[in-house]
Amino acid sequence: MVLNEAAVAGGQDNEVLLLIFAWCARCGRQERVLTVRQAAALCAVSPRTIHRWAADGKIHAVRMSEGALLVCYRSLIC
């Protein structure tokens, strides 16, 4: 998986938000991906729920070689 990153300035304190894009095989195109924590916050659920949804195939996710799970933003229906 090839990751593409884009830094976006914004927010109240002019903080930098790092957007990560990766190929989602299930969507068949490059999509924004989120960490488990980001996905959990977006959906107002626990990180464990995100892991469970990924294991059940309810959302698109890929495990990176370092062990991190990245979630396809498009697959999240909150």
C-alpha positions as CSV (number, residue, x, y, z in Angstrom):
1,M,0.0,0.0,0.0
2,V,1.3,3.4,-0.9
3,L,0.4,6.2,1.4
4,N,0.2,9.8,0.3
5,E,0.2,12.6,2.8
6,A,-1.1,16.2,2.7
7,A,-0.7,18.7,5.5
8,V,-3.6,21.1,5.8
9,A,-3.4,24.2,8.1
10,G,-6.5,25.2,9.9
11,G,-8.3,25.1,13.2
12,Q,-8.5,27.7,15.9
13,D,-4.8,27.5,16.8
14,N,-3.6,27.2,13.2
15,E,-2.8,23.5,13.9
16,V,-1.8,21.2,11.1
17,L,-4.0,18.3,10.2
18,L,-2.3,15.4,8.4
19,L,-4.5,13.8,5.8
20,I,-3.4,10.4,4.7
21,F,-4.6,8.8,1.5
22,A,-4.2,5.2,0.5
23,W,-5.5,2.7,-2.1
24,C,-8.7,1.0,-0.8
25,A,-9.0,-2.3,-2.6
26,R,-12.7,-2.6,-1.7
27,C,-13.6,0.9,-3.0
28,G,-11.3,0.4,-6.0
29,R,-9.7,3.8,-5.7
30,Q,-7.5,6.0,-3.5
31,E,-9.3,7.2,-0.4
32,R,-8.6,9.1,2.8
33,V,-7.7,6.8,5.6
34,L,-8.0,7.3,9.3
35,T,-6.4,5.8,12.4
36,V,-8.6,3.6,14.6
37,R,-8.7,6.5,17.1
38,Q,-9.8,9.0,14.5
39,A,-12.5,6.7,13.2
40,A,-13.8,5.9,16.7
41,A,-14.0,9.7,17.5
42,L,-15.8,10.4,14.2
43,C,-18.4,7.6,14.8
44,A,-18.7,8.3,18.6
45,V,-17.8,4.6,19.4
46,S,-14.8,2.9,21.1
47,P,-11.7,1.9,19.3
48,R,-12.6,-1.7,20.1
49,T,-15.8,-1.2,18.1
50,I,-13.8,-0.1,15.1
51,H,-11.6,-3.2,15.3
52,R,-14.7,-5.3,15.6
53,W,-16.4,-3.7,12.6
54,A,-13.2,-4.2,10.6
55,A,-13.0,-7.8,11.6
56,D,-16.6,-8.4,10.6
57,G,-16.1,-6.7,7.2
58,K,-18.5,-3.9,8.0
59,I,-15.9,-1.2,7.2
60,H,-12.9,-1.2,4.9
61,A,-9.6,-1.4,6.8
62,V,-6.0,-2.5,6.1
63,R,-3.3,-3.5,8.6
64,M,0.0,-1.8,7.9
65,S,3.3,-3.7,8.2
66,E,4.0,-1.9,11.6
67,G,0.7,-3.4,12.9
68,A,-1.4,-0.2,12.7
69,L,-4.9,-0.5,11.3
70,L,-6.0,2.2,8.9
71,V,-9.7,2.7,8.1
72,C,-11.2,3.9,4.8
73,Y,-13.0,7.1,5.5
74,R,-15.6,6.4,2.7
75,S,-16.6,3.1,4.3
76,L,-17.6,4.7,7.6
77,I,-21.4,5.1,7.9
78,C,-22.0,6.7,11.3
